[in-house]
Amino acid sequence: MNIVSRFRLSVTAKGEDYEAIVIGAGPAGLTAALYLARYGVKVVVVSKDIGGRMAIAPLIEDYPGVEPIPGAKLVEMFVQQLQRYGVPIVLDEVVDLRKEGERWCAYTVSDRRLCGYAVILAIGCRKRKLGVVGEDRLLGRGVSYCATCDGPLFRGKVVAVIGGGNAALTSALYLASIASRVYLVHRRREFRAFPIYVEKVRSNPKIELVLESVVTEIIGKDRVEGIKVKNVVSGEERVIAVDGVFIEIGSEPPTEFLKKIGIEVDEKGYAVVKPDRSTNLEGVFAAGDVAGGPYKYRFEQIVTAVADGAIAADAAFKYLLRFRR
């Protein structure tokens, strides 16, 4: 059972009005909605999924006050707390945001129109692709961007994980618990991940490190059969036979969408925010991984996303006071 089917999510009528709209249901969006609800704001959450990247994290070990827990379970806890305040969560994708009079109106792929005086964008980032031959063609046929989603399909098989950050190493550790062997391919000799994950990976006998190397091709006719790997120091190439490839090389912001609705973006494509998470559009705030600019310290963790959501909600509430009579 996936995270969405565990909850009875509200279906909002087309055209219903709110005081605030939260776009995105990751840790930043869910927290923002929770704080707004506690302030007595009529708020709706609209998102194409529930939990964002938190939902697919194999194991979360650094959320304060919570013992190590699968990401999907932590999402359940967030949603259950939010639902106690009766906040509707609409499963839909926002494709446009327009100012209509004093209100902002979000338009979705399902032809919904949700309007409010304040908007909090918490739409996160999307997975970055390798951009190599075979990646798109074999997507869903051995190529995956989510270890917890697709890992069980590779029980007892050989897989490769590409990347060197926390997501890559935690995915490798999770896959090592079900696969027969895991190759961890990283372009550098040292990892960017937390030392505790590095130590666990290096000591796991089922994980083989392929360092200072990049994948140049994913091989296979109808399904993944292997990867072509090039050592960036020696230039030597070799083929490693694998049944699955899990790509964890970071993420990139939804720059096109941000520009479409008029949000100012920084040099990397993230929404420029002030300390209160407000943007250049009056009444529109950005929180979590999508936020950037000189006032945003980039440390992409659940705890920082939650903090961002709370800050944005408090600022949005103060902005909303001008519309309350």
C-alpha positions, 0 to 999 in steps of 0.5 A, a space after each residue: 500500500 503506497 503513502 497516498 492510499 493510506 489516507 482518506 484525502 479530501 477532494 476539493 470542489 473546483 473554484 473553492 476559495 481559501 485564505 492560503 494555498 500551500 503548493 507541495 506536500 513535502 516536509 516544508 509544505 505539510 509543516 507550513 499548512 500545519 502552522 497556518 491551520 494552528 493560526 486559524 487560517 483556512 488553508 488547502 494543500 495541493 500537490 501531485 504527491 505526498 511526502 516528496 523525497 521524504 516519502 522515498 527515503 529508505 531510513 531517516 536517522 537524524 530527525 530530532 526526537 524520532 528513532 530511526 524510521 522509514 521515510 514513508 512512516 514519518 510522512 504518515 505522522 506528518 499527515 495524521 497531525 495535519 488531518 487532525 486540523 481538518 486541512 484538505 489535501 488535494 492530489 493534483 498538479 499546479 501548472 499555473 499561478 495567476 494574480 486575480 484582483 487581491 487573490 492568487 489563483 492556482 490552476 491544475 492539470 485537472 482543471 481546478 482553480 484554487 484561490 487564496 490571498 497568500 501562496 506558499 510554494 513548497 514544490 521541492 526539486 526534481 531528480 537529476 538525470 545522468 544524461 547517458 545512452 540507455 537511461 531514458 530507453 530503459 527507464 522502468 526496465 531496470 533504471 530507477 530513481 527510487 530505491 525504496 520504490 523499486 528495490 524489492 523488484 531486485 531481491 537477490 540480484 545485482 544492482 548499481 547505485 550512482 552517486 556520492 551523497 546521502 541519498 546514494 549511500 542510504 540507497 546503497 545500504 538499503 539495497 544491500 539488505 535485499 540484493 545479492 551485490 551492490 556496486 556504488 559508482 562515484 566520480 570522486 574518491 571521497 564521499 559528500 555524505 555524512 561520515 556515519 553513512 560512509 563508514 557503514 557503506 565501507 564496512 558492508 561486505 555486499 557493497 563494492 565501491 567503484 570510485 573515481 568513475 563515471 557511468 558512460 552508458 547503460 546497456 541492455 536490449 529490453 532490460 538493463 544488463 550492465 553499465 559501462 564505467 570509465 575511470 576518470 583518472 586512468 581513462 580505463 573503461 569496463 563493463 559491469 554486469 548488473 540487473 538494475 541501476 539506481 541513479 542518485 546524483 542530486 536534484 535540480 529546481 523547477 526553474 521553468 515553472 518558477 519563471 513562468 509564474 514570474 518568480 525571480 530565480 538565482 543563478 542556479 534556478 532556485 526561487 530568490 527569497 528574503 529572510 521571511 521566505 517571501 519572494 518578489 511576488 507580493 503574497 507568494 512565499 517559497 519554502 524548502 528545497 525550492 527556495 534559494 538566493 543570498 538569504 538561503 543557506 542550502 542544507 537540504 535536510 528534513 529538519 531545515 525544510 520543516 523550519 522553512 515551512 514554519 517561517 513561511 507560514 508565520 510570514 504568510 499569516 502576518 501578510 494575511 492580517 491585512 485582508 481580515 476585517 
